[in-house]
Amino acid sequence: MNRKRILLLVVLLAVGAAYYFYGGHATPQGQPPLMSFSSGDLAPLKSAFNDSASSIRVVAMLSPT
């Protein structure tokens, strides 16, 4: 690849990342909105997990490091 293509790829990735992180997130209709939890307050997570005892539940913890 030449330098122009590499620079274009880097710029496109930066724009895509900015849109992904700052463009807002939407959920499909009928699905509850996305929630963020802090490590100090996990009560909403526990409540949401226990409220859906009759359905399949999955908790995934993802870390960028």
Secondary structure, DSSP 8 states (H G I E B T S, - for coil): --HHHHHHHHHHHHHHHHHHHHS-----TTS------BTTB-HHHHHHHHHTTTS----------
